[in-house]
């Protein structure tokens, strides 16, 4: 039987109902050709399992012979060791090489095994065992984590803004400000320590941690925001260095300085660098730094410790100078450490300033606590510096927690001490007017602080321009967003394109030329990243999956939740507008990644949350029957039971369309299954390949469903096993959906009747509803609008399943223009009106709009007596009678010859010829009624009669063939022993 004989097809869009055109599915069909490009592999059962390679990740370690006795000599297999010549395996009984050879444990073999990248479907990862490579230089806690974090935390804000912040907020609120921001970063450090000690870390820093905890979508969205924060931070450090240089050397200014009157009564003049000077020098410095970055990270790492020495020395000089100052020395307004000054500066002194931060009564910027949070928070960032260098650490499990938290506590204590010292050192006017007060009081001369500021800010800028491109390259290398493919780099290469892109962003921010406008933007991006780290730890801690075993034990989900809440609160305190913009940007990236991304399964926390939520929901459903108000159809769709489909199409194309019609607004679950005939041990690999092929096809058809492939000796045994075991609790499938085997007589497939009847009987025994689709090839897809009516021939009580299916069809665009007609069968004319009234009242209480039509059996007899039966129906009836008589005569002849009772399908049967004639006559009348009233209906639903007991399956197929004769599109529905609709709210 070739593929053209099967009656399964996609439909051409009809212009009108009477002009429908259909064609069978063939091998060169457009849908088939499109599926060929996404087909994961052949599912033919005739090919051996060695010909199929499942697109799951494979890890190859050495070589290993197949286990089993040798066919020639019966000798036991010899395993080839991963590192040496073939030898006898001592663990041959277990069928594997030793644990050392399989896993390559470093503690046992001393071999270095590169960790595989993030798992992707279809990746083929090879692990090669060999001699260990020379180990690179590794850093400990001090130089690997503490010093980098300290260098990134201590920066421009402390030198040229901290004394100004103390003067504006006062000592009291400055202490609150430092404690508030320090608590946020300390809690984030605890969360970071927990996540970082839960396994090996790769490149990408917080992006890697968040992505593996919250999923690639969240990881990429927050990672890109963190990249922007680092790129903009580079501009912050560049502007800080340039402003310090222009303050130290005013003659270097190209443009005229800005002059502001601090107090209108004294007319004290305060000069600040021109914004144009900041822009020009900032662009030049950024370009020079970019050339240094292009020289490579090795050169930067060699000079990085030298940048910290001037910072520490300048801090030492500042603290020495604080204790050496005295009244009006070294400048007017400095009082030395004075209790009176401390009292005067305790309360806040918020006021207006110009855009450069210089106090101005007519200034356009008014400062308050919220604005100062945005200005100061960059001074406590930089706690991710250690985690970014995890690959260079000797012991990440120990160094990251101790080094990060130590740097956080050290800088927070230093900030708190500095608040007391600066608040008692100078008047408020001096604190606000002289933003380089740290240089004025430094011992022995201010140039030390100027040099320290410039070198520290340039070092921090170098770190930003070095780290941000590598973060972007790490995101691009994960191959999640195709648009980032331009920034991919091979291992060991410099990310030149990402560096140019980072420099472009940095120069754009430098052109703004305003330090106080840039810092809130950085704050938002860093807070978003810290919030992601806290939420990651919160989720992992709350779920407490078996894989969550961090070495850092001092953590709790409540602390992580508090840290995330503080991050959100600080964001809104700074600026609700900036917060909304940053969240919107992250949401847009998240949506774009969800839409265009191709990330694999990273084992993130959301997957664990979904799993636990599913388990909890399943337990809450219990084993009792679901109330009719909460009943959902869960179809068990038989993909290809009859005939043959093209090899690249594992499921009839219209079955997916029909399964979607059984869901309201896409809600519900469908299980698509197929049965492979054969032995499980021989066909297991074919079944896996076919299952993946079916799942891929369902995704292609945009059908939400689960694919299952079962291997069984026969279709009947396979279905009997599926109908008993498929599903869990109340999530077991409740409706079996399959197509009607219209080809059985044409193809002379004599085994189909017994299989078909057996499946229906199995469904009845298992208490499953049955929906059999006749005319599946003509079932409309979502773009083919139908007109006319949906006709229900409601003959037996089915719990309202037929009514519910008609309502579900109306929710689809294909059938929304149709109306419902309910046909009821009455035995007497006197019962017709009462039956019609009862059905109308019943439908009204069910909130269903339908027209009720009652057909009496007397009208059937009048049609027969008047000869009004359609010619094609009578011809089918006569043919069925003849075939039944012939089959019965053959059974009697075989029974008489063998001396046995009547046998059919290997079982004894009892044939009542009058009952057979009655069944044929009943199906004839019902078919005639359908053709009379519903010939132009969009779809007809009719009650499915159960197979009569002890009747041959062949007879039942004759009844069914006569029932569906000349009906274009028919659903035969049989409910089960429960109601699926209810009259009550």
Buried (B, 14 or more C-beta within 10 A) or exposed (E): EEBEEBBBBBBEEBEEEEEBEBEBBEBEBEBBEEBEEEBBBBBEBEBEBEEBEBBEBEEEBBEBEEBEEEEEEEEBBEBBBBEEEEEEBEEBEEEBBBEBBBBBEEEEBEBBBEEEEBEBEEBEBEBEBEEEEEEEEEBBBEBBBBBBBBBBBBBBBBBBBBBBBBBBBBBBBBBBBBBBBBBBBBBBBBBBBBBBBBBEBBBBBBBBBBBBBBBBBBBBBBBBBBBBBBBBBBBBBBBBBBBBBBBBEEEEBEEEEBEBBBEEEEEBEBBBBBBEBBBBBBBEBBEEBBEBBBEEBEEBEEEBEEBBEBBBBBBBBBBEBBEBBEEEEBBEBBBBBBEEBBEBBBEBBBBEBBBBBBBBEEBEBEBEBEBBBBBBBBBBBBBBBBBBBBEBBEEBBBBBBBBBBBBBBBBBEBBBEBBBBBBBBBBBBBBBBBBBBBBBBBBEEBEBBBBBBBBBBBBBBBBBBBBBBBBBBBBBBBBBBEEBEEBBBEEEEBBBBBBBBBBEBBBEBBBBBBBBEBBBBBBBBBBBBBBBBBBBBBBBBBBEBEEBEBBBEEBBBEBBBBBBBBBBBBBEBBBEEBBEEBBEBBEEBBEBBBEEBEBBEBBBBBBBBEEBEEEEEEEEBEEEEBEBEEBBBBBBBBBBBBBBBBBBBBBBBBBBBBBBBBBBEEEBBBBBBBBBEBEEEEBBBBBBBBBBBBBBBBEBBEBBBBBBBBBBEBBBBBBBBBBEEBBEEBBBBBBBBBBBBBBBBEBEBEEBBBBBBBBBBBBBEBEBBBBBBBBBBBBBBEEBBBEBBBBBBBBEEBBBBBBBBBBBBBEBEBBEEBBBBBBBBBEEEEBBEEBBEEBBEBBEEBEBEBEBBBBBBEBBEEBBEEEEBBEEBBEBBEBBBEBBEEBBEEBEEEBEEEEEEBBBBEEEBEBEEEEBEEBBBBBBBBBBBBBBBBBEBBBBBBBBBBBBEEBBBBBBBBBBBBBBBEBBBBBBBBBBEBBBBBEEE
